Each structure stands twice: as C-alpha cells, then as structure tokens.
C-alpha cells in the first residue's frame, strides 16, 4: 500500500496504521472537520445556549426539547462531541504539519541548482541570448545583479564538452512556504486554546478527582466539597451575583446536570452599580464600583468594571455581564377582585415568597405569592403605528409629500412614528396554588395615559412565559387612585345599593306624572344590573346557570330572549340604561365616602366608559385579588463573569500566526530564476527561465524586466497594423 501524502512517510509494517495516519493527515479529513465545526457553530448561534429546560419546552415542545438536550445542542460549545471534533482537528492538523513541514523546510533551503539545462526550455517564462563575456564572468555579473535586487543566489560550475559552464540559481519569496506552516499552526493553537478554556479541564477534574455536579438547593455555604472546585483551578468560567453593599467569593459554573461551585482566591464587594439608559429605555452603560478583597493577604483593591472593560486580579478576569435585582423590598396592596376577598397590605423582597393562607383575605385555598421582578423604568412607545400617509382608504388622509419623504432620503428613516415615555415602576409576581400551578402578573404602579380615554392602571396576566401579557385597565379616579373604581365594584355586588341606584335613575329618567313607566324602567334596569353583576343567569330555558356577568351576560340574555331583528335596538336601550344606573351607583359611593358628586364632563364620561368595560372584564380576572405596588426600596445587583483563561494568550498567538500565514500565502510570491551560462566560442550562450507559484501579470512584468537586465533581451512589440 503506497502513501500518497507528500512529506515524511510513516515507517510501520501495519497497513491499517498507515492508512489511519494518511486519513487523519489528509486535507479532506481536516476540511470535513471544519465543516462540522461550522455547522455546530451555526446551531450554537441560532439556538440559545444554557437556557432552562422549561424555556425550550415552551418554544419547541417536549419532544424536540428532549432531543436537543440529549444531543447537547443546548450547550454546543461544551458538548463532548464538539470537544472531540476539536481534538481530532488538532490531531489532523498537527500530523499534516509534522509530515509536510520537513519537506517544506528542505525546499526553502535548496536552490535547485542541479536542474538540467535542457529543462529550462520547457518553462513558460524563458529567454535565450548570446553574451560577449566568458561564462564565469557572466555568471558572477548576473549573480551580483540578482543579489542587489534582493534575491538569494547560488553559483554552480559544470563541466561541458565545450568547457566549463556556470548555473546561476536564485530564489525569492520563501516566506510563502512559511505561510503554510503558520496558517496550519494557527488552527492548532486556536483549537488548543479553545480546549483549554472550555469545559475539558473541569470535566477532567470531575472524572479523575471525584467532583460531581450539584443539583439541589439551599445556601452556597452548605454545598459539600465534592461539588466545589479549588481556588487554584487552572481554567474556569462562571457567573457571580453581588448585591450592593455585599460581597461574594464563589462563582457558579453551569453544567448539564447541575452546577459546580468555584471558590475564588478573592471576594468581590459591590459598592455601587451604575446603569444609564437610552431614550428607548435600553441600557447603554453598565458599570460597577467594586472592591477586591484578597483572601490570603486581606488587601483591598478598588476597581471599576464596565462592559468591554474588565478588571483583572491574580490571573482572573472580572467581566461586567449584566445586572439584576439584589433583593429590593416592596410593599403591595391587595386589590379585591371578588366579594370574598378583603383588602390587605403585605411586604416582600424580590426573589422571595409569601404564604397567603386561607382566610387572609383571599377567600380561596392557600396561595403562594412569589415576587419575581421590580422594574423602576418602563419606557413604552405610544406613537401611532400608521405610516405618515395615513389610511390609504380615505383620500382626505393621504399626504403625498409625507409619503414621498418617508420613502426617499436616508436609509435610516422609518415610517413608524415613535413617542417614547417612561410610565414608571412596575412589579412582576406569580400566584401559585396548592397544586403548584402558577400564573404570572405584571402590574404598573402609576396610571398610564394611552390616549384612548381616561388614564388607567394596567394589570397584566399571562398563563405561560411564552405568551404576551393581557391587561385589565382600571380607570384612575379624580384623585389618581383606584379607590373610585373599587368602591364602584363593591357597590355593584351589593343588591341594596343596586336597587337604590336603579330607583334614582328611574326617577330622573321618567316624568313623575307617569309612575307606571318608572316601574317598567326600574324592572328592566334591575334585570340589566343583576345580569351585569353576575347575580342572575341569562334565562335560557333548560340551560344550566352560567357563572360570571359583565357585558357578555347581557349579550347572552338578549340572544336567548330577544328576536334577532330587534336585538340591535334593544341592545342600545339596555346599554344606555346600564350606563345611567352605573353613573348613579358611582354617585352613591361618592356620597358614602363624603366626596363631591361627579360633574358631567368629558373627563367623567371617559372615566365611566372605561369603568363599564373594566367592570365587565374584571369578571374574567383569574385571581381573587391583584396586587398594587405602593412603595419600594430598590437594591441593585451586578452579575459578573469571572474567568481564568490560560488559553486566551494561546488563541491570540494563533490569531497572529493566522494573519501572518494568510498574508504570506496571498501576498508573497515564491519565485525562482535560473540562468545557464554555456561556453560558445569566445562568448557565452545564456539560457534563462523563471518559475513562480502563481501566474500573475506581476510575474510577467518581472520576467520582462529581469531578462533585459540580466541577459539584455528585450521583447519586440508587435506592430498593431
């Protein structure tokens, strides 16, 4: 079996071993490995890495989430098969260098002066001339000219039948050959650096020193030594969260089946976290003022860490990764959503939980309140989503100039109008029932003016993390709070107050001289209010009672009891009656609170319109209460990435080699020149040839210059006529 790869051959009697080495050191094998690495990198870029399993289940479903986890596609760059591909690529490229570098080095050192004179006539670039000098004199002159031009020259004397001949062999651009070695060495160095800075060393410690991942909970200080890595660990990359005013000396290394705790040789104390925002609400600056406390000497070293400006201490780089809540304290007020719920206040800490036992105002089984997030700044876009030309269906709204300007000019123009406003703080929390099922809520602290009516408090809810929040809008009263709406909702649930509001409305709407009409109107109003309050079913014969109320209950009643041809008119009448009675009910609640009555105006109308819609939607709110953020004390926390990466310098060296290698192979041309000086009577017959690794126009021009300079031959230009 023959070995086709050029360079050093494997001396072994085993055909299998020779074939294996041949395959590993072949270019096809290396290109295949590079292709696999590129595919894996694309997967690692498209698919978010190191996310919780629940996120993948919500996005792709249980089946594909398990497939991704089994194939380690959720942690591509630390997967065993990815590290194995890197190891094979290092082996393949190293073998390729080992087999071909000796031949390259030999080729660089040789001048190939033993080439036959007859072979020079077979080169593409060749020329012949008769010189008046002797062969030795001509050879030395040509050699001096080439040396002056930066060529390396070697002269060789040969005996011929006509006398002593001289071969001038010269070479230039030998760095092109070193470019091959440098580029291949760069691949090896980059892969070795990636292996050193990856999980290979950590996994080796887990395999050979008995370390294992920790999958439980509790305090970090209680984690056992078999789940901890020593401060002298040669390479690691983990995350550490430090709240303002606290310090920490342990980092978390995420693994597929849990975590490892990395003890650091120092502790990081966060003095102050600084964050600045763009007008869009996106953060534009993360910065942390920290103090590094050495665990051995006790020395305190102040430092500032920013994005792309890490701090370094004892070989460990400290990067600003992100920020989080450091345990902000919040005060919440429970907003009743049904008659069984009573208002109460509760204090909590972000990241903590509170137990709401049965009877503590919930009216339901025990719930767990989980405080998930506090956002102090919420910048929302209140601009219109329409293009400047307005609606294309209404010619009165078409602005031709604005339409043309929006489509011409700079490329960074946008047809979407933006009106960014900070709507203030918000609180996110979860309510988890006894079975473990939870809903997520997101409530704003201040009323938001969306431009569609009265300013409203937005109470968001969603069933799954992948869903968007659906918001219940509660209109703000004249004092800027929710009390007006809450009192109106409580009065709606009271039959006596509903009856009182109905009588007031009937007395104002009907002439006192016609009491029979007042009684009919009161009966209709009572029926509408009972349906709206959820105190009466829709009256469908033979149908079970439907819980709830709101506008849907009235619609169901009309569908069951009113002929289709009369539903439009009847609906208008019922809605007018409902609005009138609810207005009187609101006036009664204000009298009870000893407040001035509502004055008919656009503001009052906007409040009542939104209140009717909110009272209807509140019937569908999936919790017995909502929590309003009344006060908070923010505590910032900084998330650092700490890394000891000895392979970083190896990768930098590999990058330098790659730049030099690519530059040498692309921009340095290897050229060789031979000039054979054969005796020809009293003179010399000169035969010249040039060889280059690439055929270019520069090579053609260089040969024309050399043959004129060395042997005096000038190319005759053809007459174009």
N, C-alpha and C positions, 0 to 999 in steps of 0.2 A: 504493500500500500504506500503510495507516494504522498508526500506532504507538499501542498502547493503554495502554502503561505511563504512569502519571502522572509529572509532573516534567519535567525538562529533556529535550527530544527531540534525537535525533541528526540533525544537519544534514548530510546527504550525499545524493547522487544515486543511490547504489548501493543497490538494494533488498536485495541479499544482505547487505551490511554492516549495514543497519538491522535486518534480521531476525536476524542473528547477535547484535547488541548487545541486541536485545529478548529473545532466548532466554537469553543469559548473565545478564542483569539481572533475570530473572523469578524469582518466588518458587518456582515449581515446579522450576526447574532447581537452585536452592540446596537445596531440601528433598531432591531426588534425590541430590545430592552428600553431604548429611549422612547420608542413609540408607546410602549406600555406605561412608562412613567408620565408621558404627556397625557394619555387618556385618564390615568389616575388623578393627575393634577386638575384636569377639567372637571372630573367628578367632585374633587375636593373644593373646587371653586364654586360650582353650581349648587351643590348640596351643603347646607350649613353644617358645620362641624361641631361636635361636642355639645349638642343640644340635648335636653332631657328627652327620654323616650316618648313621653306624652305629646311633645310637640310634633314628632314625626308621625305618631298615630293620628293626630288631628289633621295633619296635612296630607298624608299619603294613605292612611288607613292601616289597620292592624297587620294585614298580610305583608305589605311592602315594608312597613316599619320593621318587622321581624327579619325580613330578607336583608334589609340594609344593615341591621345590627349583626346578623350572622356573618355577613361578608365584610364587616368592619368598614363599611362605606361612610359611617358617621364619624369615623376617626381615621381617615385615609392615611395621613402622614405618619401615624404611629402604628399602623396595621402591620402585622407580621409579614404579610405578603409584599407590602411596599418596601419594608426594610430588606427583605430577601432579594427583591429586584435590584435595589441599590447595591447590595453586597455582590450580586452577580455582575452588575455593571462595573464595579470596581475591579473585580477579578478579571473580567474580559478585557477591559482597557489596559490593566496592568500587564497581562500576558501579551497583548498586542504591542505595548511599548517594549517589553523585555525581548520580544522576538525580532523586532524591527529596528530598535534603537542602535544595536551594534553595527548593523549594515549601514544605517544612515551615517553614523559617526565615521565609519571607514570610507564611505563615499564622499563625505565632506573633506576628509584629509587627503584623498587621492586627487591627482591632476589628470589622470587618464592619458599620460604622455605616451603610452605604448600603443596607441591607436595606429592602425596601418595607414600609410599614406594614401593607398588606393581607396580606402573607405571615405576619405574626405570628399571625394567627388560625388558621393551619394547624398550629401546633406542638401537641404533646401537652400540654405544660405552658403554659397561657395563662390570663390573667385580665384583666378589664376593670373600671374603676371611674371614677367622676366625682369630681374633686377641686375644692375651692373656690379653689385657688391659680391663679395665672397659669401658663401652660406653662413660662416661663423659670424662675420661682421653684420650681415643682415639679421641673423637671429638675435644678436645682442642689441642691435638698434631697436628691433621690434619689441624685444623684452623690456627695454628701458621705457619705450613709449607706453606700453601697457601698464607697467608699474606706476608711471606718472599719472595714468588715468584711473588708478585705484584698483587695478587687477592684481591678483596674486599669480606669479609666473614661475614656471619651471622649464629649464632648457635641458634637452636630451640630445646627445650626439649619437648618430647612427652611421654605420659603415655601409656604403652602397657600391655597386660596380664602378660608378663614376667618381668615387671619392667619398669624403666624409660629409654627411648631411646632418642637418640640425632640425629638431622638432621643438617648436615653441608651444607650450601648453599653458593656458591661463584660465582662471575661473573667477567669478564674482557672484555675489548674491547668495552665499552659502547659508545665510540666516534663514532662507526659505525652508531649508531642511529642519532647522531647529524649531521653526514654527509648528511643524507637525508634532514634534515631541512636546512642545509647550502646550499646544491645544489639547492633546490627549492627556497630558499630566494634569491639566486644569480640570478635566472631567473627574479624574481620580481624586483630586484634592477636594473638589466641591462635594462629591459623594461621601468621602471620609468625614468631612466637616458636618454634613447632614446626619450621618450615622452617630457622630459624637454628640451632637446637640439634640438628637432625637431621644426616643424612649429606650434605645438599645442598652445604655448603661444602667438605667433604672430597672429594666426587665432582667438584666443580668444579676443585679443585686437581689431581686425578688426570687430568682431561680437558685442562686448559689448561697445566699445568706439567710434564707428563710423569711424574707419580708413578704407581706401579703397586703392586699387592698382591704380597706375598712369600709364596710357597707352599713354600719349602724348610725346612731345619732348620739346626741349628748354634747358634753363640753370637750373642747380640743385637748384640754389638760388631762382628761381622763382616758385619752387614746393610749393603748398599750404600746410598748416598744417595738413589737413586731410589725406595727403599722407605721413606724416612724423611720425617716432617713436621717443619717447623722449630718451635722453641720459641714463636715469635710467632704460631702458628696461631690465628686468631680464635675458633674453636669446635672442640671435640673432646670425646669421652667415651670413656675407655679404662680398662683394668684394669692394676694393677701389683702384683706379689707381692714382698714383702720379708720375708726371714727374720730372726730375732732376731740382732742383732749385725752385720747387713749393711746396706747402703744401695743404692738404685737410683734412677735418674733417667730411665728410659724406660718409657712405658706402651704397651700393646698395644691396637690398635684392630682388632677383628674385622671382616673383610669376607667377602663370599660366596665369593670365590676365594682367600682367604689372609688375611694380616694386614698392617697398616701399623704402623710403629714411630714413636711420638710422643715426641720429645725434650722434656723438661720444663725450665723455667728454674731448677729446683732439684732437689736429691736428697733422698729420704726415707730416714732411718735409723731402724730399729725397735729401740728399747731394750728394750721388754718388751711381750709380748702377754698380756692378761688375759682369761680366759674363766671364767664362772661358770655352773653348771648348776642346773636344776630337779631335783626328786626323781625325775622321769621320765627324766632323762638328757638332756633337751633343753636346749641352751644358752639362758640368759636374759640374758647380758651379754657383748658383745664390746667390748673396749677396747684401744687401742694407745697406748703411750707412745712418741712419736716425736720426732725432731729434724729440722727442715727446714734444709738447708744451701743457701744461695743460691749459684748457680754464678758470678754476676758479682761479688758483694761478699765472698763467703766467710762471711757472717754465719750463725750457728747459732741457730735459733729453736725452743725446745721447745714441744710441743703435745700435747694428748690428743685422740684421735679415738674416738668411740663411735657406735653405731648411732643415727641421727637427730640426732647432734651432730657435724657435720663441722667440719674446720678449713679455714681459707681463707688463701691466700698468693698474692700477686701476681695476683689475679683467678682463681685456680684453686681450686676446692673439692675437698677431700680427704674422701671418704666411707669409712666402715668397711663393706665389702661382705661379707666372710666371713673364714674362716681356713683354713689348710691346713698340711700338714707342710712344714717348712723344711729337710728333709734329715736326719731323725733317723737315728742309727746303730743298727743292730740286730745281734744275734748269734743265729744259728739253729743248731739241731742237727738233722741228718738222721735221721729215723726209718725204718729199713728196712721195706719192705712186701713184699719177697720175698727169697729166699735169695741172689740175686745182688747184692743191694745191701748195702753196708757203711756203718756209721755214720761220720759226719764232721761237723765244725763249719765254719761259714762266716760271714764278716762281710759286711755290706752297708749301703747307705744307701737310704732310702726315695726312690723315683724313679729309682734306678739299676738296674743289671743285673749278673748274674754268669754266667759261662760254665761249665757243667758238662760237661767233655769226657768222652768215652768212657773208662771205666776209673777215673774218680774216684768210685768207689763207686756209680755209677748202674747199671752192668750193662746199659745200653742205649746207643743212639746219643746224640750230644751234645744237651743240653738247655740252654735259657737260662732262668735264674731272674730274674724281674722283681719287684722289691719295690714294691708299689703303695700300701700304706697301713698306718699304725700307729695303732691306737685305744687310748688309755690307759684310757678309761672306757667301759664297756658296761653299760648299765642294761637289764635284761630283766624281763619280767613273769612271775612264777612263780605267780601266783594262779590259782585254778580258773576255768575259763571257763563253769561252770554257774551258773544263777540260784540265788538263795537258797532257793528252794522245792525244790531237789534234783530228782531224777528224777520225772517225772510218772507213771512206770510202777510205781513202788514206793511204796505209800501210807505206808510207815514213814518215808520220807524227805521227805514233804510237810510243810512248816512253813507253816500258813495265815497266821499273824501276819507272818512274814517276807515271804511272798508279797504280802500286802496293803500292808505298809510299802514294799515295793520299787516298787509301782505308784501310790502316793499320796504326797502331800507335795511337796517342792520339785522343780522341773523339772530340776535339775542332778543328780538321783540317777541312779545307774547300777546295773544288776543284775549287772554283771560285777565280780567280786572281783579286786582288784589286789594283788599282793605284789611290789614293785619291789626288785631287788637289783642291786648293781654286781658283775659277775662278773669284773672285772679286765681287763687289757690283751688285745689280740688283734692278730694280724698277717695281712695280706692279701698274697697274691703270685700270680704266674702262672708256669706252666711251659710254655714254648714249644718245640716240637720243630723239627727241621731244615726242615720244610715250611712253617713259620710258623703252624701251628695251636696254639692255647693253651687251657688250662683255668685257671679261677680258683679259688683256695683261700683259705679263711678259717679260721684255727686260733686257739683261745683258749690263753692262756699258762697259766692255772690250771685245775685240775679244777672242774667245775660240779656242784653237788648239785641235781639236778632233782626230787628227792623220789621217784624211781621206781626206786631201787636204790642201788648204790654211786656215789660221786662219779666223774665221768668227764671225760676230756679230749675236747673236741669238735673234730673235724677236718672242716671243711666243704669241699664241692667243688660246682662247677656248670659246665656246658658253655657256657651263653650268659649274657650280662649280664642278660637279662630273666627268667631262671629264678631260683627260690629255691635257697638252698644246701641240700644234702643232707649230713647229718652222720654220720660214723663215730664211735661212742662207745667210747673206750678206757678201761677202768676204772683208777682210781688204786690203787696197791698200798698196803700199810700205811705206807710211807714217804712217800706223797703223790706218787709219780712214776709213770712209765710203764715203768720197768725190769722190774717183775714181769711185766707183760703181754708185753713184747718178748722176754724170756728164754723165756717160755712158748711164744711163736710160733716162736722159733728152735728150741726143743726139738721142737716138733711137726713141723718139717721134717726132723728127724734120725731115720732109721729105727731106729738102735740105741737111742736114748732112748725112742722109742715102744714098742719091744719090751720094754725094761726096765720101763716103766710098766704095760704090759699084764700082765707076769708078776707084778708086785706086786699089781695089782688082783685077778687071778685067785687068787692065794694068800690074799688077805684075804676074798674073797667066797665061796670054796668050802672045804668041810671037807677037811682034809689026807688023810682016810681015803678020799676018792673022787677020785683023780688023773685019772680019765677025764673027769669033769665039768670039772675045771680046764682040761684040754686043749681041750675043746669051747668053753668060755667064752673061753679065750685066742684061739682061732681066730676066733670071732665078734668079739672086741674088736679083734684085728689088722685084720680086714676093715673094721670101722667106722672105726678110726683112719686107715687108708690112704685110705678114701673121703673122710673129713673133711679130711685133709691135702692132698687133691688128687693123691695118688700112685697112684691106681687108678681105672679107668673104672667106669661103672655096670654093666658086664657084659651089656649088651643084645646079643643075637645079631645079627650082621650090621650093627650100628650102629658108626659111627666113634667113636673115643675123644673124650669131651667134656672139655675142659680145665677147671680150677678144682677146687673142693672145697666144703667147708662143709656146712651142713645140706641145701642143695639137692642135693648129690651123693648124700647118703644117701636123700633122698626119691626121686630118680631111680632109685636101685638097688632100692628097695622096689617102686616102680611096675613095674619090669621083671621082678622075680624073686619077688615075694610075691603070692599071690592077694588079691583085693580084700577078701574077707571077713576076712582075717587081718592086714591092714595096720595096723589100729588097735592091736592088742595087740603086734604085732611092733615097731611104732614106739616104743611106750612102753619096751619092753625095750632097744632099741638106744640110745635117748636116755639111759636110766639107766646103761647100760654106758659110753657116751661120757662122761658127766659124771664117772663114777667114775674112768675111766682118765685124764682130763684133770686131775683133782684129784691123782692120784698123780704125773702128769708135772710139775705145779706144785711138788709137794714135792721132786722130784728136782732141779729148777732151783734151789730154795732151798738144798738141800744143797750144790750146786756153788758157790753164792755165799756159803756158810758163814753162812746165816741160819737163824733158828729156824723149825721147821716150822709150817705153818698149823694153827691150832687150830679145830676145828669150832665155828662160831658163826653167828649171823645175818649178821654182817659178812662172814665168809668165804664164806658161801653167796651173798650178794649180789655179791661180787667174782667168784666162779666163774660165776654165772649170766650176768653181763654179759660176762665173758671169753669164754664159749662163743659168745655172739651176736656179739661183736666179731671173734673168730677166723673165724667164718663170713662176716661182712660184709667183712672185710679182703681176702678173695679177689677182691672186685669193685672194690677201690680202683683208680682209673685211672692211678696213677702209681707208679713204682718206690720212691718214698720220700715221706714227709711231713716238713715242717719245723716243729720246735718252737721257739717263741720262748723263749730262755733269759735274755737280757739286752737292754737298750736304753737309749739316751740320747736323750730327746725334744728336738727343736728345733722351736719353733713358728714359724709364718709367718703374716703378716697379708696379706689381699687387700684392696687399696684400689681404689676407683673414683675416678679423677681426672677432673674435668670443668671446662672453661671454657665457660660457657653464657651468652652475652650476651642470648639470647632469654628468659632466665628473668625478667628485670625487665619485658620486654615482655609476657610471659604474665601476670605479676602485675597489670600495669596493665590488661590485657584483662579479668582476673577482676574487678577493681574496677569497670570500666565495665559489665560484665555484671550485677553486683549492683545498681548504681545504675539501670541501664536497666530491669531486671526490676522493681525496686521502684517506679520511676516509672510503668511501664506498668500495674502491677497495683494500686497503692495511691494513685496520684494521678489524680483525675478532672478532666478538662478540662470546664469549664462556661462558658457564655456567656449573658448576660442582656441583653435589650433592653426598654426602656420608651419607648413613643411617647407624647409629650405633645401632643395636638392641641387647639387652642382650641375651646371650647364655650361661647359666650356670655361670661359673666363668669368662668366656671371653665375646667376642663380635663378632657378625656376621655382617660384613661390606658389604654393597652393594653400589657400586659406578657407576655413569653414567655421561657422558659428552655430551653436546649439543653445536653445532656450527651453525652459519648462512650459512656457506658454507662447503661442504665436500671436503677436500683437503688432500694431503699427509702430510702436516704440522700438520693438526689436528690429523691424525693417529699417527704420531710420538709423538706429545704432550701427547696424551692419554696413550700411552705405558709408557712414562716417568712418568706421574702422578700416574698411578696405581701401579707402582713399588715403587715410592717414598712415597705414602700415605698409601697404604694397603699391600705393599710388594708382589704384584702379578707380576710374570714375565711370559711373553708369551713364551710358549715352541715352539721352532722352529722345524719344521718337518724335518726328515731325508730325503734328496733328493733321497736316494737309496730305 
